[in-house]
Amino acid sequence: DSVGHKRVYTGTLNKQKVVVVFSGWGKVAAATTSTMLIERYAIKQLVFTGVAGGIAPHLNIGDIVIGSSFVQHDMDCAGILGIERFEIPLLQLTEILSPVSLQKSAEQAAYHYLADDIDCDVVEAELLQLKISSPAVHKGLIASGDQFISSVEQQQELLTHLPELLAVEMEGAAVAQVAHEYDLPFIVIRIISDKANDDSMIDFQRFIEQVASHFTAGIIKRLII
């Protein structure tokens, strides 16, 4: 199907009906895509995958992050009486949580992928070239905003206000808000592509094509059962 400027694919995965679409970059793109899937295709569950910048010092490139809660790091209406930084006006929430059951399922799918599938799914030379060794699975807070975090100063500012923060990206919290407003179960799975600082740059396109795409597809195949 063609919806707006997006190409939407429908089919089955492990005998489950699925709808697949590239959301585009940024919170608006993620929100409009999520809403379109809910309204037009009546989806029962939303799985969002992609890459993210690692904020927590113990994260490494190639690690997998399962989002347990989400905050919009560029949401700031604190100048209005009674509203805190990061709080979503009217919803009175600063963080939105994904369902614990889906967190656990995604975490197990990621663990099993790394234990059983990665060796035959990703070329070892690619992992070595991108300096990826022993990828790990983490679960925790993800922050989203319409900006690319690429300096130590930005990183430290976020950690000052969000000390439990694991990773940053540009869509997850928007997906979370739409899912929350529609009472729809959702999960966000991210592969760490950089360290969100001045030394963060890698061969991004190569990482997406040769590593992240395999990781996310493999995890989803184990998650959708």
Residue pairs with C-beta under 8 A, 6 or more apart in sequence:
1 7
1 8
1 9
1 10
2 8
3 21
3 36
3 40
4 32
4 36
6 21
6 22
6 24
6 33
6 36
7 21
7 22
8 19
8 20
8 21
8 41
9 19
9 20
9 21
10 17
10 18
10 19
10 20
10 41
11 17
11 18
11 20
12 18
13 220
13 221
13 224
14 221
14 224
14 225
16 224
16 225
18 224
19 37
19 41
19 43
21 33
21 36
21 37
23 29
23 30
23 33
23 34
23 48
23 171
24 30
24 33
25 170
25 171
26 146
26 170
26 171
27 72
27 144
27 145
27 146
27 170
27 171
27 173
27 174
28 146
28 174
29 171
30 48
30 170
30 171
30 172
30 174
30 175
30 178
31 174
31 175
31 177
31 178
34 46
34 48
34 174
34 175
34 178
34 179
35 178
37 43
37 46
38 46
38 178
38 182
38 184
43 184
44 184
44 185
45 102
45 184
45 185
45 186
46 175
46 179
46 184
46 185
46 186
46 187
47 186
47 187
47 188
47 189
47 220
47 223
47 224
48 171
48 172
48 175
48 186
48 187
48 188
48 189
49 188
49 189
49 190
49 191
49 216
49 219
49 220
50 169
50 171
50 190
50 191
50 212
50 216
51 169
51 190
51 191
51 192
51 193
51 207
51 208
51 212
52 65
52 142
52 167
52 168
52 169
52 172
52 190
52 191
52 192
52 193
53 148
53 149
53 150
53 167
53 168
53 169
53 192
53 193
53 194
53 195
53 196
53 200
54 60
54 61
54 63
54 65
54 166
54 167
54 192
54 194
54 195
54 196
55 143
55 149
55 155
55 158
55 159
55 165
55 166
55 167
55 168
55 196
56 138
56 140
56 165
56 166
56 167
59 65
59 138
59 166
59 167
59 192
59 195
60 132
60 135
60 136
60 192
61 130
61 131
61 132
61 192
61 193
61 194
61 195
61 202
61 207
62 127
62 130
62 132
62 133
62 135
62 191
62 192
62 211
62 215
63 135
63 136
63 137
63 138
63 191
63 192
64 110
64 114
64 135
64 136
64 137
64 138
64 189
64 190
64 191
64 192
64 215
64 219
65 138
65 139
65 140
65 142
65 166
65 167
65 189
65 190
65 191
65 192
66 103
66 106
66 107
66 110
66 137
66 138
66 139
66 187
66 188
66 189
67 98
67 139
67 140
67 141
67 142
67 172
67 176
67 187
67 188
67 189
67 190
68 97
68 98
68 103
68 139
68 140
68 141
69 95
69 96
69 97
69 98
69 140
69 141
69 142
70 95
70 96
70 97
70 98
70 141
70 142
70 143
70 144
70 172
70 173
70 175
70 176
70 188
71 86
71 94
71 95
71 96
71 141
71 142
71 143
71 144
71 162
71 173
72 86
72 88
72 143
72 144
72 145
72 173
72 174
72 177
73 86
73 143
73 144
73 145
73 158
73 162
73 168
74 145
74 146
74 147
75 85
75 86
75 87
75 88
75 145
76 85
76 86
77 83
77 87
77 89
78 84
78 85
78 87
80 89
83 89
84 94
85 161
86 94
86 95
86 161
86 162
87 93
87 94
88 94
88 177
91 177
91 180
91 181
93 180
95 141
96 173
96 176
96 177
96 179
96 180
98 176
98 185
98 186
98 187
98 188
99 185
99 186
99 187
101 185
102 185
102 186
102 187
103 139
103 187
105 187
105 223
106 187
106 189
106 219
106 223
107 137
107 139
108 222
109 219
109 220
109 222
109 223
110 137
110 189
110 219
111 137
112 222
113 121
113 215
113 218
113 219
113 222
114 135
114 137
117 218
117 222
118 135
118 214
118 215
118 218
121 214
121 218
122 210
122 211
122 214
122 215
123 210
126 206
126 210
126 211
127 133
127 211
129 206
130 202
130 203
130 206
130 207
130 210
130 211
132 211
135 215
138 166
140 164
140 165
140 166
141 162
141 164
141 165
141 166
142 165
142 166
142 167
142 168
142 169
142 172
142 173
142 188
142 190
143 158
143 162
143 165
143 167
143 168
143 169
143 173
144 168
144 169
144 170
144 171
144 172
144 173
144 174
145 168
145 170
146 170
147 170
148 170
149 155
149 158
149 168
149 196
150 196
150 197
150 198
150 200
151 197
151 198
152 197
152 198
154 196
155 196
155 197
158 165
158 168
159 165
167 190
167 192
167 196
168 196
169 190
172 188
172 190
175 186
175 188
176 186
176 188
178 184
179 185
179 186
187 223
189 216
189 219
189 220
191 211
191 212
191 215
191 216
193 202
193 204
193 207
193 208
193 212
194 200
194 201
194 202
194 204
